[in-house]
Amino acid sequence: MGRDPHAGDIYVFRGRSGNLIKIIWHDGLGMSLYAKRLEKGRFLWPSPADGTVSISPAQLAYMLDGIDWRNPRHTFRPQRAG
């Protein structure tokens, strides 16, 4: 991929069926592997232009929650707090 794996970047890979994501990250001490599987649906995956894709931390958070990160919508807004 042409990137330094020790630079703090995270690498996200999606399983073949689309319901599994694996994240590899180097935290300065060692490599960490995180995995998440959706019970229903599939993770929405960006189309890579040159084999790699850069997304914002907010877009990654949406993707990990199974939300369409390309067009997020608020589905619930409380009437009042407290």
TORVO-771562 format. One record per residue (C-alpha): residue number from 1; residue in one letter; chain; x, y, z. Coordinates in steps of 0.25 Angstrom, whole numbers. Layout:
BEGIN
<NUM; 'a'; 'A'; <X; Y; Z>>
...
This chain:
BEGIN
<1; 'm'; 'A'; <0; 0; 0>>
<2; 'g'; 'A'; <12; 9; 1>>
<3; 'r'; 'A'; <9; 14; 15>>
<4; 'd'; 'A'; <17; 12; 28>>
<5; 'p'; 'A'; <9; 3; 37>>
<6; 'h'; 'A'; <16; 9; 49>>
<7; 'a'; 'A'; <12; 23; 46>>
<8; 'g'; 'A'; <-2; 22; 54>>
<9; 'd'; 'A'; <-11; 20; 42>>
<10; 'i'; 'A'; <-22; 9; 44>>
<11; 'y'; 'A'; <-24; -1; 33>>
<12; 'v'; 'A'; <-39; -6; 31>>
<13; 'f'; 'A'; <-42; -19; 24>>
<14; 'r'; 'A'; <-56; -24; 21>>
<15; 'g'; 'A'; <-60; -39; 20>>
<16; 'r'; 'A'; <-65; -45; 7>>
<17; 's'; 'A'; <-79; -45; 11>>
<18; 'g'; 'A'; <-79; -31; 16>>
<19; 'n'; 'A'; <-83; -33; 30>>
<20; 'l'; 'A'; <-69; -34; 36>>
<21; 'i'; 'A'; <-59; -23; 38>>
<22; 'k'; 'A'; <-45; -24; 43>>
<23; 'i'; 'A'; <-36; -12; 48>>
<24; 'i'; 'A'; <-21; -13; 50>>
<25; 'w'; 'A'; <-14; -2; 57>>
<26; 'h'; 'A'; <0; 0; 63>>
<27; 'd'; 'A'; <-1; 8; 76>>
<28; 'g'; 'A'; <14; 10; 78>>
<29; 'l'; 'A'; <16; -2; 86>>
<30; 'g'; 'A'; <10; -13; 77>>
<31; 'm'; 'A'; <0; -17; 67>>
<32; 's'; 'A'; <-15; -18; 71>>
<33; 'l'; 'A'; <-26; -25; 64>>
<34; 'y'; 'A'; <-41; -21; 65>>
<35; 'a'; 'A'; <-52; -29; 59>>
<36; 'k'; 'A'; <-67; -26; 58>>
<37; 'r'; 'A'; <-78; -34; 51>>
<38; 'l'; 'A'; <-92; -28; 48>>
<39; 'e'; 'A'; <-104; -37; 52>>
<40; 'k'; 'A'; <-112; -31; 40>>
<41; 'g'; 'A'; <-108; -24; 28>>
<42; 'r'; 'A'; <-95; -21; 22>>
<43; 'f'; 'A'; <-84; -10; 24>>
<44; 'l'; 'A'; <-84; 1; 14>>
<45; 'w'; 'A'; <-71; 1; 7>>
<46; 'p'; 'A'; <-65; 13; -1>>
<47; 's'; 'A'; <-60; 10; -15>>
<48; 'p'; 'A'; <-45; 11; -15>>
<49; 'a'; 'A'; <-39; 20; -27>>
<50; 'd'; 'A'; <-25; 15; -26>>
<51; 'g'; 'A'; <-26; 3; -16>>
<52; 't'; 'A'; <-27; 11; -3>>
<53; 'v'; 'A'; <-37; 20; 3>>
<54; 's'; 'A'; <-36; 31; 13>>
<55; 'i'; 'A'; <-48; 34; 22>>
<56; 's'; 'A'; <-50; 43; 34>>
<57; 'p'; 'A'; <-51; 38; 48>>
<58; 'a'; 'A'; <-66; 42; 48>>
<59; 'q'; 'A'; <-69; 34; 35>>
<60; 'l'; 'A'; <-62; 22; 41>>
<61; 'a'; 'A'; <-70; 23; 54>>
<62; 'y'; 'A'; <-83; 23; 45>>
<63; 'm'; 'A'; <-78; 11; 37>>
<64; 'l'; 'A'; <-75; 3; 50>>
<65; 'd'; 'A'; <-89; 6; 55>>
<66; 'g'; 'A'; <-95; 1; 42>>
<67; 'i'; 'A'; <-100; 15; 38>>
<68; 'd'; 'A'; <-99; 20; 24>>
<69; 'w'; 'A'; <-87; 29; 25>>
<70; 'r'; 'A'; <-90; 35; 12>>
<71; 'n'; 'A'; <-103; 41; 15>>
<72; 'p'; 'A'; <-105; 41; 31>>
<73; 'r'; 'A'; <-119; 44; 35>>
<74; 'h'; 'A'; <-124; 47; 49>>
<75; 't'; 'A'; <-136; 38; 52>>
<76; 'f'; 'A'; <-139; 43; 66>>
<77; 'r'; 'A'; <-138; 56; 73>>
<78; 'p'; 'A'; <-143; 58; 87>>
<79; 'q'; 'A'; <-154; 69; 89>>
<80; 'r'; 'A'; <-147; 74; 102>>
<81; 'a'; 'A'; <-135; 70; 111>>
<82; 'g'; 'A'; <-136; 66; 125>>
